[in-house]
């Protein structure tokens, strides 16, 4: 009888789903309300919800209740770490313009969020220096949620996160210096580096981070002057990096004395109930410049903060750049950081999670098995993979109509397979139209495979470079726990200059072993 009662809750839920009364992202009735509606005991309803959570039908959100998850029908796409460092294509200003033109696809497109409201008679003037102490104290409290403990006096507020990033690059590096960037990432990170005359090397991150052995080899052989990494909530899907891997990252940076920049614009948008730790949280030597904030689609609806660490010269650069927020902008940021406000970050984060679940359902209902979605862990984008790249003509048409809704994977990563990926903004208001047009192009490419040419956004030079990638030799002691950090990073390594036929991939099908992935990235 007890079993029957529990199943009654499940049957009610499945019935609501089939009738369209409940859909992905919707909030479930409260336990007491459903108990009264079904005339069941509270314990029976609780157990029924537990069964639904075990089967991934619903999810509990802290202080919000239960929500309906999107239960993916198609097979998932696995984001694997790259096994070699790749040089980003030298596109110069073309790359910068292309990246900036996609800015709307990177940010929250809500018109109501972070909207400053100047009071009558109050001048809209910037505040000299770091910003008001009350706002910086609110930011410091917010950073504690991602395990960053910082005094408000060490926080700089700004109207432009990209301006903070630019000043950090110019303060920490010089022209022609080589910078290592973890990808896929916000395309503005790589384009800004190239626009400033820096040499960009990229290393692809998997769902559990990068290959740290390859990081050691790169820092040892390629004269890296700066490391740029997105946080674990990074665009487009986020990653789950263990605390052990984060500590090894910090140990490597401390050993070689290389500064780093962490770009973290979506730390408030984790889809999981448990928060992930940032790199900056384990930065005992203050080598990491932390840049976080909130970006919205509207004009002057951006707010950013920066923790400069030990790089005092950067403070002078930020002061002279005059990037301070105006009074109305600071008030809007202060309101957003208060959980009780109507347009608070906490409430918007819950809305984004719900919107993301609905977006998955919308895209999968149209695209079906023609694409595979990577597991989302946070942020504003869904990362989807096609069986083959779109043609240049199709990509051009797609971008012409839906530039604010998606970004080609070739702008986010330098890996050869990046052209098969797309990042889709979940807050885009015409997701159904984007999905319909994308489905037509995918089917057309499948019917006429000979027309699947080089996609827009991935120049011929990039493909040519990928064909001549240098194979990375296996490091001495690879596979043994703890040997990586202890290696002499100054010792040279000979590069293999040839590539045999056996090294070339024989199939596009990805073979994924989660246990090997965990061992490689957590234990080397």
N, C-alpha and C positions, 0 to 999 in steps of 0.2 A: 504493500500500500504506500509506504514512504517513497519507494522508487517511482511509483506511478505519479505521486504528487510532484516530485522533482521534475519529472519529464513533462508534466503539465505546464510548467513555466517555460521550458524549452519549446514545447509545441506552440504555446501562445506566441513566443517570439518569432518562430519560423512562419507562423500564420500572418503576423503583422508584416514581416518582410515580404512575403509573397503577395500580399494585398497592396503593398506600397505605402502602408501606414508608417513604416520605419524604413530608413535607408541609411547608407553609409554616412557617418558624421553626425547623425541625429542623437539627441540626448535621450537616454532611457528614463522611464518613470522611476520615481524614488521607490525605495524598498517598501516603505509603509503604504504608499499610494497603490502599488501593484498588489501588495498583500490584501488590501481592502477590496480592490477591484476583482481579484480572482478568488477571494474568500479563502485564502490560505494563510497559514501561520507565517510570521516574519522569518523564522529560521528556515522554513521551506523555501521561501523566495530567495533568501540569502544563498542557500545551497544551489538553487537553480541558476542564479547569477554566476556563482563560482564555476558551474559546469560550462556556461556560455563563455566565460573568460578562458577556461582551459582549452576550449575549441576555437579560440581566437575570433569569436563573434563580437564580443564587446570588450571594452577596456575601462578600467577605473582611473579617473583623473583626480588628483588631490584637490580637495575643496570644491570640486565641480560635479561629482557624481559619475555615472556610468554613461559611456557613449558607444555607439555602434561602429565597429571597425569595418573596413573594406576587406573582405576575404578574397584574396587574389586567386583567380582561376588559372591564369597562365603561369608557366614556369618562370621563376625569378632569374634575373640577370645578376651574375656575380662580378663584382668589381675587384679585380686582382691587382696586386702591387706589381709595378714594372720592375724588371730585373736589370735595367741599365739606365744610365743617365743620358738624356737626350737634349740636344741644343735646340732651343726654340728658334723658329724661322726668323730671319732678319727681314721683317716687313716694315720697319721704321714707322713713319707717321700713318701709313695705311692701317697698320694694326691698331694704333691708338684710336683713330677715328672709328674704326669698326667696333672696338670694344666699348667706347663711350656711347655709340649709337644704340647699344643694347642696354643702357643703364636701367631703363624702366623694367626690363625683364629680370633685373637683379633685386628689385626692391619691393616693398609692400605697396600695392597699388590702390589701397584704400584712400578715399578723399577725406575721410574724417579723422584719420589717425595723425597725431603729432601736428595738429593745426594750431599755430600760435594765434592768440586773440589779444591784440594790443588794447590796453585800457584807454579810455577817453582822456585826451590831454597828455598822455605819456609818450615822450619821443622814442622812436624806434632806433636807438643808438647802440652800437656794440659796447661791450664791457671790456675795458682794457685788461689784458693779462689772462689769467687762468679761468676766470669766471667767478660767480658768487659762491661763497663758502657753503651756503645751505644746499645748493645744487650739487656741489662736489661731494658733500657728505651723503646725499642721497645716492649718488653714483657709487660711492665707496660701499654703501650698504648693499647695493645691487650686485656688485662684484663679488661679495661674500658668497653668493649663490653658486658661483663657479669656482669657489675655493681660492679666490684671490684676496689676500689681506693687504690693503694699501691705505696709507694715511691720506686724508683728503688734500693735504698740502702738496702731495706728489701727483695729483691728477690735473690734467689740462683739458679744458672743454673747447670744442671747435664746431664750426658750422659745416666743415668739410672733412670727412674721413680720408678722402683721397689727398687733400691738402696736407694732412698729418703724415700720411704715408710718403708723399713726395719730399717733405722736409726731412723725414727720417732717412730716406735713401741718400739725399744730398749731404747729410751730416755724417753718415756712417761709411760711405763709399765714395770713390772717385770715378771719373770717366774711364771706361774700358775695364773696370773691375768686374770679376766674375761673381754672379749671384746664383745660388741654388734655390729653386722654388719647388715646393711640393704641389703637385697637381692631381686631379682637376681643381681649379680654383677660379676665383673671380678674374675674368680676363683683364681687368684694369690693373691687376698686380703686375702681370708680365708686360703689358703694353707700356705702362709707365716706366718700367725699368729700361726697355728698349728705347723709348723716347728720350730718356736721359743719358743714353750712350753706354749703358751697362750691358755686359754679356750675360745672357740668361741660359742657365742649364736647368732642366726640369727632371724630376723623379716622380713617377706615377705612384699614387697611394692606393692601396686596396681598402677593403672594409675594416681591416685591423691595422692600418698604417703602412709605412714604407718598409723597404728592405734595409735595415740598419747596417748590414754589412756593406751594401753599396754606398750608403752615406759615408762610412768610414773611408772607403776607397776614394770617393770623390773629394772629400776634404783633404785627403792625403796627397792626391795627385794633381788636382785641378786649381789650386790656389784660390779657393773660395774665400771671399771677403765678407759675405753676408748670407744668411739663410732666411728665407721667407716661407712661413708655413701658415696655412689657414688653421683655424681651431677645429676641434672635433665636431662642431656644429656647422662646418663650412659648407659653402655652396659646392655641388648641388645636393648631396645626400648626407653628408656627415660620415663619421667613422667611429668605431669603438676601439680606442687604443688603451691597452692596459696601463695601469700605473707603473708597472715594471718597464714597459717600453718608453713611457714618458721620462722616467728617471734615467734610462740609458741615453735618451736624447740629450738631456741636460748634462750628463757626464761627458758625452762626446764634445759638446760645445764648450764646456769648461776646460777640457783637456787641450783643445786647439785654440781657445781664446777668440772664437768667432762670434760676433754679435748676431742677433736674430730679431725678426719682426713677426709678431703674431697678429694676423688679421681676423677679427672676430666680430662680425656684424650681426650674427644671428644666434647668440648664446641664449637669448630669451625664447627661442623657438625650438626647443627640444621636444620631439614627439614622444619620448619615453618619460615615464614619471620620475625616474631617478636622474639626477643631474650628472653630467660628465665633467671631468676635470680638465682644466686648460693647461697648456705648457707653462704659462706664466705662474701658475700656482706652485710649481716645483722649482722655480727659478731662484735659487738661493744666492747666486752671484749677481743678480740684477743685470744679466746680459740681454734679456728679452725686452724689446720695446712692444708694449701691448697697445693695440688700437682696436677699440670697440665702438659701438654706437647703434643708432637706428636711422634707417633711410626710408623715406616715403616718396611717392611719385610727384607730389606737388612741389612748387617752388618754395624754398626756405623752410622745408619740413624735414630737415636733416639735423641730427645732433650726434656728435662723436666725442669720445674721450680718449686720452692717451696717458699711459704710464711710461715715462721715459727711462726708468731704471737708473743705471749709473752713468748714462750718456748725457752729461750736463751740457755739452755743446748744443744738444738738440733743444734744450730749453730756450737758449738764446735765439735759435732759428725760429721756434714757434712764436716767440714774443715779437720778433721783427716781421714775421709773416702776417700778423694781425688776423688770426682766424677765429677770433672770439665770437661767441653767440651774442645776439641782442637780448635785451631784457625780456621781450615777449617769447623769444625762442627758449630762453632758459626757464621761463615759467611753464611753457608747454612741456619741456623735458621733465621738470620737477613734478608736474601733474601726472605724466606718464609713468613715472617711477613709483607713484603712490598707488598701492593695490586697490584702494577704495574708490578711485576716480573712475568716471565713465569710460574714458579711453585710456585705461592703464595698460602697461605692457603685459601684466599677468592675464588680463581678460583677452587681450588681443592674441596672446599665445594660444589660449584655449580655442579661440575662433579659428586661428590658422590651422590647428590640428584637425578641427572638424572640416574646414574647407579642403584640406589636403586629402582626407578620406573620401570626400565627395568627388574631388578631382580624379583620384585613382579610378573610382567607379565609372565616371563619365568617359575617361580615356579608354579604359579596358572594354567598355560596352561597345565602343565604335571600332577600336583597333584590333580587339581580340588577340589572337595568337601571332599577329604580325609584328608585335613588339614585345619586349620583356622589360619589366621594371626592376630596378635595383631597390633594395630595401631602404626606405627612408628613415632617417634618425633625427632629422631636424632641418630647419631652414625653410626656404620659400619655394624650393624647386623639386620636381620629380625628375629622376635620371633614368631615361629609357633608351633601350638598345634595339636597333633594327638589324635584320639579317644581312643587309648590305646598304652602303651609303646611297643617299638620294643623288640624282643627277644634278649637275650644276644648274640647269634650267629650273628644275623642280624646287631646289633650295632657294633660288632667287625669288620665285613666285611666292614661296611660303614666307620668306622674310619680308617681302613687300607688304603682305597683308597682316602678318602676325609677329612683327618685329618685337613688340612689347610683351609677347607671350612666351617666346622660346629663344634659345641660343644654340648655335651649332657646336657640337662637341670639339671641333677642331680649334675653336677659340679658347677652350678651357684646358686643353691638354695637347702636348706635342707627340703623344703616342700614335703609331700608325693606325690603330683601330679607333682612334677618337672620332673619325668621320662617321662612324656607325652609331654614334650616340647623340642624343638631344637632351637639353635641359628645359623643362617646361615649368613656368611660373604658376603656382597653384592659385594665386589671386587674380589671374588674368580673367577678364569678364567674358571672353568668347572662346572658352576652352572647347566647347562642342564644335564650333566652326573650325578651329585649328585641327581638332582630331579628324573631322570629316575630310578636310583637304589633305592632311597627311596620309590618311588611309588611301585616298585616290592615288597619290603619288607612289606610295609603297606598292600598291597593286600594279600600277603601270610599270614600275621598275622591275617587278617580278615577271611580268608578261614579256618585257623587252629587256632582258639582262644585258644585252650588248650596249644599251644606252646608259648603263650605270657608270658614268664617267666620274672624274674627280669632282667632289662636292664643293659648293661655294664655301669660302672661308678657309680652305686647306690648299695652299698654293702648291704648284708643281715642285718648287724647291724643297718644300717640307717632305714630300714623298721621296724625292731623290735623296735627301739626307738620311731618311729612314732606311733606305736600301743599303747604305754604307755604314750603318752603325757598327761601332767597334765592339766586339765581344768582350765581356768583362771576365777576366780569369777568376777562378775560385781563390778566395783568400786562405792563407795558411791558418789552420786551426778552425776553419768554418765548421759550424755544427756543434761546437763545444760551448757549453754555457759559460759566460763571463769572459771568454777569450778575446772578444771583439774590442772592448774598451782598453784592454791592457796592451793591445798591439802598438807598435811604434808607428805613429801616423806619419812621421817624417820619412819613413823608408819608401823608396820608389817601387812601383809595380810596372812591369812591362806589359804593354797593350798588345793584344793579338790583332794583326792587321788583315787577316784573311777570314773568310767565312765559308765553311764547307757546305755541301748540299745537305748534310745531316742536320745542320743548324737551322735550316729554313723550316718554317711551320708547314705541316702537311694538311692541316685542317683548321677551319675557323671555329669548330666546336670547342668550347672551353671545358676543360676537365677540371672540376673543382673538388678539392678534398679539404673540408673545413678543419680537420685535425692537423694536416700538414701546414695549412695557412696559420693556424694558431701557434704551432711550434716555431715556424720560421720567423714570425714577427714578434713573438713574446720571448723566445728563448734563443734566437739566432740560429 
